[in-house]
């Protein structure tokens, strides 16, 4: 259910009550039943019929919508852990996570940058990738939650190869054909043969050669200022990006309301809406459901592939 003080519980209630989604999947909400009851009453929506109750020392009445707290973080972590356990144990086919608030979960003892890194540890996977997908663009990130100043030093051929492989495998499964991938360069004009940085020559091109030798169809480094034009978006099925905002700025311009966060490389299917806890509108019954609905739909699609 995500952070109980945010829009996650409301979104979960909406998804569980959606007849279209439930025609293709059986949705179980992992969370605190009393908290979900409070949210359902506030928002005047049905309480989910299938709730996997979590147990925490936190009383539901102590959670205040829109307020960051360690109590809310404790509930969020407990619901996430229970859902991960169910997926790893085969009781559930896919995991859709509602947004967590990093300040709240860190106050509760969470020591990971976000969902992606925590899922990798829980699932015993050293190599996973963060991807965002929507109707007209899919991006995967070679580096994720780090400062822009540290990206060039952190970018390695091995990381590009790893994420490129994961993106290829995921899209091949989803599209049921070999995908065409674009690689977005790090530097302006793809470095101009070393004039504006040598990462393309020293790191990126060797990684692309390795991927091609493995049979992956991927472009040369594309200049970042033109890699996301309508023509190139139609030409490629996915974009391999060097850093967080390089991929997320164009993605959110196109798919702010219907984008999905998709974790690649896990032994379980995991998706989530591409937005945060939205504390300013929590428990008001006004949350935009499109991104969460897209996340559930993608998870359902992937379970059938």
Protein Blocks (a to p, Z undefined) as FASTA:
>chain_A
ZZaklmmlmmmmmmmmmmklmmmbccdddddfklmmmmmmmnopacdfbdcddddfbdfk
lpcghiacfklmmmmmmmmmmmmmmmmnopafbdcdddddfklmmmnopacfblmlmmmm
mnopabdcdddddfkbccddfbfcdcfklmmmmpcfklmmmmmmmmmmmmmmmnopacdd
ddddfbghhlnnolnojklmmmmmmmmmmmmmnopacdddddfklmmgfklmmmpmbdcd
fbfklmmmmmmmmmmmlcccddehiabdcddddbdfklmlgonlpacfklmmmmmmmmmm
mmmZZ
